[in-house]
Amino acid sequence: MGKLDGKVAVITAATSGMALATAKLFVEEGAYVFITGRRQEKLDEAVKLIGRNVTAVQGDASNLDDLDRLYEVVKKEKGRIDVLFASAGQGEFAAIGQVTEKHFDDTFNLNVRGTLFTVQKALPLFTDGGSIFLNGSIASIKGFPAFGVYAASKAAVRSFARTWLVDLKERKIRVNILSPGPIDTPILDPLGPEAKEGFKSMIPRGEMGRPEEIATVALFLASSDSSFVNGVELYVDGGVAQI
């Protein structure tokens, strides 16, 4: 018996890394999962990897029409949502003197605006007593150089969880934040080996986290194991945020 038997989950931006590992684990634990991503070929690869009990819907989480289309598919195929992992996000380095309007708008449109409407538009389908968790980051409480816009966007996401759990308390829907630290995913590959070594040096165990280590925490937040956990920011970072 799986921890998510019979549950319906939606995971945005689940074509690689942490969100893909989470979708795969959720299916293994008995859920039916809807995943999204911008690129159809990557979605097709993800569906093949997950193997069963998954529907992929191409779309951009910052595009409200794409979100409407996603939830129309969910409504038609399953009629409800029990778990939502609002995972879509992006971040680029830019020191304060190099920040442009485009850099700011691209970051906030996806990380903040996209997260807001991903959750808002899911609510008509959401099961009372369900679980929502948002993709945060330890950057929101750390002073990483040239990462201020991204950090501010994740601080806004953290604030959302505090207010939304109150907004949704009558429906007993929990809202939490899953905040990763340095995780070894393809998104870091363009930074090169020196950057990865720098990340490793910040982590007490001397190695970055794995996507599967995020997925198991996501499973905890999605399942009844966390039934009395609400409004927390759960750091999954090997201790980086604490030192």
C-alpha positions in Angstrom: 0.0 0.0 0.0 1.4 3.4 -1.1 1.3 6.6 0.9 -0.6 8.3 -1.9 -2.9 5.5 -3.0 -5.8 7.0 -5.0 -4.5 10.6 -4.8 -4.4 13.0 -7.7 -1.4 15.2 -7.8 -0.3 18.1 -10.0 3.4 19.0 -10.3 4.5 21.9 -12.5 7.8 22.0 -14.3 8.3 18.3 -13.8 10.5 17.5 -16.8 13.8 17.1 -15.0 15.5 17.3 -11.6 13.7 17.5 -8.4 10.1 17.8 -9.7 10.6 14.8 -12.1 12.0 12.7 -9.3 9.0 13.7 -7.2 6.5 12.8 -9.9 8.1 9.4 -10.3 8.0 8.7 -6.5 4.4 9.9 -6.2 3.3 7.4 -8.9 5.3 4.6 -7.2 3.4 5.5 -4.0 0.0 5.1 -5.7 -0.8 8.6 -7.0 -2.0 9.7 -10.5 0.2 12.6 -11.5 -0.3 15.5 -14.0 3.0 17.1 -15.0 3.7 20.3 -16.9 6.7 21.7 -18.8 7.4 24.2 -21.5 9.0 21.7 -24.0 7.0 18.9 -25.4 10.0 16.7 -26.1 11.0 16.9 -22.5 7.5 16.1 -21.4 7.5 13.0 -23.6 10.8 11.8 -22.0 9.4 12.4 -18.5 6.3 10.4 -19.3 8.4 7.5 -20.6 10.5 7.6 -17.5 7.6 7.7 -15.1 6.0 4.9 -17.0 2.3 4.9 -15.9 -0.4 6.9 -14.2 0.8 10.2 -15.6 -0.6 12.8 -18.0 1.6 15.5 -19.4 0.3 18.9 -20.3 2.6 21.3 -22.2 2.6 24.8 -20.8 4.2 27.7 -19.1 3.3 28.3 -15.4 3.5 32.1 -16.0 0.9 31.9 -18.8 -2.6 32.0 -17.4 -4.1 30.5 -20.5 -1.8 27.5 -20.2 -2.8 27.1 -16.6 -6.5 27.1 -17.5 -5.8 24.5 -20.1 -3.9 22.4 -17.6 -6.8 22.4 -15.1 -9.3 21.7 -17.8 -7.4 18.5 -18.6 -7.3 17.6 -14.9 -11.0 18.3 -14.6 -11.9 16.2 -17.6 -9.7 13.2 -16.7 -9.9 13.1 -12.8 -12.2 15.8 -11.6 -10.2 16.7 -8.6 -6.8 17.6 -7.1 -5.5 16.2 -3.8 -1.9 17.4 -4.0 -0.3 20.4 -5.7 3.5 20.9 -5.9 4.0 24.4 -7.5 7.5 23.7 -8.6 8.0 26.0 -11.6 10.7 28.6 -11.1 13.9 30.1 -12.5 16.8 32.2 -11.4 19.7 33.9 -13.0 22.6 35.8 -11.4 22.7 39.6 -11.7 24.4 42.0 -9.3 22.3 45.0 -8.4 24.1 47.2 -11.0 23.3 44.7 -13.8 19.6 44.0 -13.0 17.4 44.8 -16.0 13.7 45.1 -16.3 13.6 41.9 -18.3 15.6 40.1 -15.6 13.2 41.3 -12.9 10.1 40.7 -14.9 11.1 37.2 -16.1 11.9 36.1 -12.6 8.9 37.5 -10.8 6.4 36.5 -13.6 7.3 32.9 -13.2 8.3 32.5 -9.5 5.7 34.8 -8.0 2.9 35.5 -10.4 3.1 32.0 -11.8 3.0 30.4 -8.3 0.0 32.6 -7.3 -2.1 31.7 -10.3 -1.0 28.1 -10.3 -2.5 27.8 -6.8 -5.5 30.0 -7.3 -6.7 28.3 -10.5 -6.3 24.8 -8.8 -8.6 25.7 -5.9 -12.0 24.9 -7.6 -10.8 21.4 -8.1 -9.0 21.0 -4.8 -10.1 18.4 -2.3 -10.8 19.7 1.2 -8.0 18.5 3.5 -5.5 18.4 0.6 -1.9 19.5 0.5 -0.3 22.4 -1.4 3.4 23.0 -1.2 5.5 25.6 -3.0 9.0 25.5 -4.3 11.1 27.8 -2.2 14.8 28.3 -1.8 17.4 28.8 0.9 18.3 31.9 -1.1 15.4 33.7 0.5 17.2 33.9 3.8 20.9 33.8 2.6 22.9 36.6 1.1 24.2 35.0 -2.1 26.0 37.5 -4.3 24.2 38.7 -7.4 21.2 36.6 -6.6 19.0 39.3 -5.1 16.1 39.2 -7.5 15.7 35.5 -7.3 16.0 35.6 -3.5 13.3 38.3 -3.3 11.0 36.2 -5.4 11.4 33.2 -3.1 10.8 35.4 -0.1 7.5 36.4 -1.6 6.6 32.8 -2.2 7.4 32.1 1.5 5.0 34.9 2.4 2.3 33.4 0.3 2.3 30.2 2.3 1.7 32.1 5.6 -1.4 33.9 4.2 -2.8 31.1 2.1 -3.0 28.7 5.0 -5.2 31.2 6.8 -7.3 31.9 3.6 -7.8 28.1 3.2 -8.2 27.1 6.9 -12.0 26.5 6.5 -11.2 23.9 3.8 -8.4 22.4 5.9 -6.0 22.7 3.0 -2.4 22.8 4.2 0.2 25.1 2.6 3.9 24.6 3.1 7.2 25.5 1.5 9.9 23.0 0.4 13.2 24.9 0.2 16.1 23.1 -1.4 19.7 23.9 -1.0 22.3 23.0 -3.6 20.9 20.0 -5.5 22.8 18.2 -8.3 20.4 18.7 -11.2 20.9 19.5 -14.9 20.1 23.2 -14.3 23.5 23.6 -12.7 25.5 22.1 -15.6 26.0 25.4 -17.4 27.8 26.8 -14.4 30.6 24.4 -14.8 32.6 22.2 -12.3 34.1 25.1 -10.4 30.7 26.3 -9.4 29.6 22.8 -8.3 32.7 22.5 -6.1 31.9 25.8 -4.6 28.4 24.6 -3.7 29.9 21.4 -2.2 32.2 23.5 0.0 29.1 25.1 1.7 27.5 21.8 2.7 28.7 20.0 5.9 28.6 16.6 4.3 30.7 17.8 1.3 28.4 16.8 -1.5 25.3 18.2 -3.0 21.8 16.9 -2.5 20.2 14.5 -5.0 16.8 15.0 -6.6 15.6 11.8 -4.9 16.3 13.4 -1.5 13.9 16.3 -2.4 11.3 13.8 -3.6 11.1 11.9 -0.3 10.5 15.2 1.5 7.9 16.1 -1.1 6.2 12.8 -0.3 6.2 13.6 3.4 4.5 17.0 2.7 2.0 15.4 0.3 1.0 12.5 2.5 -0.9 12.1 5.8 2.5 11.8 7.5 2.6 15.6 7.6 -1.1 16.1 8.6 -0.2 18.5 11.4 2.4 20.4 9.4 1.1 23.7 8.1 2.9 26.9 7.1 6.4 25.7 7.6 9.4 26.3 5.4 11.2 23.0 5.3 14.8 23.3 4.4 16.3 20.4 2.5 19.8 21.6 2.1 22.2 19.5 4.2 22.4 22.3 6.8 23.5 25.2 4.6 20.7 27.5 5.8 21.6 26.9 9.4 25.3 27.8 9.4 
